[in-house]
Structures are given as structure tokens and as C-alpha cells.
């Protein structure tokens, strides 16, 4: 009955919004009427004693049940990320041990993250992409059967209808193959991603998850045999210069509460999926992916939305003689937390000052405000603008002092390498970031300290960056 009512009101809201609003108002008035009648009966209690008891008991029971249901849903949505995929190193430790654990130091702090490095780019390897756009990933029959259960895991996250690029296999460069890294790709879609990699630890039944069925050993399933969507993620650290130091500041976006991952937390400067529908390809996902787009083009396409930079600035970055941006491709890894989903890592250097970044950021925000106002105006007249299909929208971009980026201290309860302290799962990423002051103040900028939740892929990106810097 509950499902039938939900479907009815969902369809009513989409097809007849005015009637839907009327029904909601009617229900509210009905509740108010019941309250008035209850008060009236209380005044003449002796006459209506039985009616009062029955009405009040029913009303209180329904209201309490409704409030309890709403509270449960709110709590579930608040902790949705942890219900879908575990990003706790303690959980990875239980299954994978130290197989994919990386511990490293930076700025007098210890970082820990799980990932499998597939390739570290030293600039000497050749890159070849073997793309099969005609091949599309098919969900395992069991996952299809669990669609309704798995899709409930994403009730608070924004979703889109989009194709994705799946990494179906990878061959590392060797002397035998001419020092060539070969990337094999095909197509998938965002829904398949939500039902596999992004719902890996969601409990379909007690003790039943996608990870426990398809990724239940201490080693990842090889890409060519994986049952998960495994679309390619793009992760880049973008730096602003400070004096002669091109790594002076790190741009750190903060996501909103409807993000698919790292809700209200910080991510790498650009953290998105590989997209082929941005105008770089004439026929979008039907075209063949190129090595040049993987190593450079995808970063240029992700800069505007990821860093909240104006379209004009990105256009200038695309010019062949532009000295505004330098892009370094660092390598490829498989994300252990999401069952081996591949991520491509980059370091990007913007040859602009903090003030210039804020100017371009202001232009972007103004353009977004105009787009949003225009959309609201059109929808108010029952006119539908083209959908922009934006997920993981950035709330703001912090400008962090790179030398201040560190993890909170380890718990200190043990220094044994064969033991993991679960309290370390609660550590935040700490840093100092510039605060922009109003123009009428003498001091235009100041520093503010932050301790925030973070995306694990960002830590993996830092590892790749440090490896490249030490070469």
C-alpha cells in the first residue's frame, strides 16, 4: 500500500503539479480540522469521551509513526555515503590487510590510503588507447534483480542520465612491448556505476553486499574479469603560484550535501568522471577516445565547473601558445574503496595570482547566477530549459597553503605496522586557507584553519604527486 501511494503521488507531482499542491493543502487543512474537533470534544468530554479517546489514540499513533519514519529517513540520508561505500581504512584493513595500503609522510604528518597503482608516468612511456565505443558494459543478472534495493541507497545524491567510459583492461609498459602503456576502454553508463561501484557496501540483505559477492577476497578482481562498471575517474591537484613557487597554493573545492561522494567535504581540485559529451568529440561517446584527450583535454574540460573558473579563462588556456596552464599526467590507480574503480591522476599549474583567480571566480559566479535566475523565470512560466545535468556541484573553492596541508595526528596508541587503530578513521584533513576580505578593509586577505572530511582519491593523488616530485 505504501509503495502504491508513493507511486501515485510521485506521478501526480510530475503530471499535475497544481492538483498535487491542492492535495497537500487539503491534507494540511484536514489535520487542522481534526485538531479543532479534538479541542471541541475535550470541552464536552463527558458526551464524547469514547470518540475523543479513539480519535486521539489514532491521531497520536499516526503522527508518531510519521515523525519516526521522517527521522529515520533523515538520519539515513545524512550518513548515506558511509552506508553505500565504506571509506574507513579499518574496513579495508579487515579485508585487504596491507596489500594495497600506502603510508607516506608530508608536512610532518602521516597519510594512509588504499589504492592499487597501475601506472606511474615518468614521461618516457608511450601511451596507446584501444577504444571500443561499440561495446557496452552489461550488468550482472543478480545486480539487475536488486535494482530497487540498490537505487534506494542514493536517495540523497543527485544522479544524471549519462554514458561513461569504462576501463576494461590495462597493459603496463615493459621492454618487451616497446615501453608502451596500453589503455583498453569501452562504454558504460552512470546508472551502472551507482548500482555497482557506488553501492558496494550497501546492505541488500543482512550481511549481503555487492562487495561480499563480487569482490570478497584480499585481492582485487582483474579489470578484464570485473563485474563492476569501473568508469574512469579524473582527479587533479591544481596549484596557484606564490612568488617563484608554482606549488604555493592548492585549490580545494568544497562539495554540497547532495554530492555523490564527500558530502560537505573537500576533494582534489578537479574530481569528476571522464566525459566525452563536452564538445571535444563530434559524436560524443560514439567517437573513439584519444590519448591526447586522456592526458590533457579532459582536464581543460573539467576546469570551469570543477574550479569555478570563467569560460573565458578556460578558452584562453586552450590556446596553443597559452602559458596560463601546465598539465602533468601522473598515472593510474584502482580505488580499493570502490572495488577497483580506475582513476587518472594529474598535477596542474595555473600561472596566475590569487587575485587573478578570484577575478575569474567572480565572473563564473555571476554567470551561474544569471543562468539560475533564467531557469527559475522559465520554470515559473511552465517553460522547461535544457537540463545541465550537473552532479557533485562545487559549493566554494578554498585556496589552501600547500605547506600547511596535513592529516590530524595519529592516535598514538600503537606504532606496530601489523596493527591498525580504528580511531585513525576519524582523522580530518587539516590546512590553512586564504580568506577573502571586503575591499574597504586594509588587509585584503587572512588565513583561516580548517579540519574537514575528505575524498580518499585526493590522498592517492598526493602520493602520485610526491612520487613524481621525487624523481
Steps between C-alpha positions, in 0.01 A plus 500: 500500500784737591668439161171557317442832677858607433472422128163675476618823661830495307312473170249764613785739586656461156187502283267730696701724734203728577283206610789366704528832684125503558513150653781606733305807612188289547689254721634786710152649544366156592759467778412847629130410495570185702685707758213747526246220541721339763508824700123534462446147627731558795278788610201264510700194606222310674283487187778406261738307726523185287534695175770719653705204618479323163575810291789609721649150511483469121629851442791465743591157359500623139691818588761312705548243224531771237755696704702185575506411128612852405771497765629161382511618138678822599765310699549252218550778246739684730726195515426382147862497382613259772199273438579467128879464505733469797786750483637383835850361484408264785250322274755478221754366752263217597464382141818603320751523785806691379470385138402843368580721798728799438649694791698815426604821671447860397526822702589306817187286487418142402254421220341160444296397197404184312548475123669282239746691277462381141738748337733783604579732215870584482462679167688226314218258423290509185122517549256309281121493537309204357141620516190296416205743503273233352540283812278576801533360851219268607392471863517159662149341520514497881564876510210560260273304731607720792436827317226630730703427813823651367348816354355585844857544621529825300184680613695807620751509212439674171512271197518554125420311180836465332735260330842441653837365386590165654858377543470137390872416517849647528844383389797649682805612300786249477813459288325215316208720383718798409441689827139558403209547744183370334161619628198293392162673530133445422173661608281476807246736658461694821214282626723192481757691705241577769391136515854356526804707604294763684283252693771250579437473875127570507317220684254345255420246773672449836864412425436517122681770297638533148856492641435175690368336184731628226809636682529274803872410504811683617590581138306697240345318207702583183339771289422268210295271732340762725120504534496872591444802278853641563465827314809721483528771763704819452685641800732801485689716748495858370754747637526878498841661506637696795800702395731264312342192657251347257365277782420789734129438544277198441143558381262291712131488400234447768201291394137534605275258686359344180839391365547135405810477718676721759179679602592835661866401471801595289625324190790530261484819293333314212314183597263375233445222249647486150247666270474493121189716461668836567542600137846351452352213298260549209297188578570493874526147639463344154842639405832338585681623809847645437816497709529879470157546656588263786824676581391862453162574341286356780667734752424809291139385471471456877655827611197730475254301715764338720682820595220755439704680235353711221449355153715782362798395714470136392474614138830685538657191658409298190702720266815328374729784602339537846733510798212510749492127571740206517356148527695195618346154480618309808357151457214255554373315805211280604294629793475221762213669684283484186596150396780585257345794315782660294618856551738708287712746698642838396691800631395835349678832539315827434726792421277756671496675837241457774341833408470393136339173609241689706424725203432200275302337781278811528427482127400136532272563797329790325438288189359219718268741680365622167446141379320406822281812489413431138408137582279606790328758281432245226374232740268751665329535159492119459780518241771236523862604430755247381629287787859571602542163672746629761600256774741554789455872467771701675381726782819705526873471427750546782855619429715293734862563589660183357760486778222497760315196361530214749303223664394518863739317729486125536334375817839389636362188665728275295786525252484136391479461123300176533223673699259771388336735751138557393499843671715625212195474272371818664797715403425813297707674236640821650620808317509878502316686224479860390193698601390772264426828674279784377666775297458765768725314745870579518605136506354334192572140604541296816549131580243271656555147633284211382456136601270327253384166364667409173489275197743208519598536133642840585748333737595254226555795267737658753696171511536498121602867504770440763633200307532710185658790693765268644605363160 
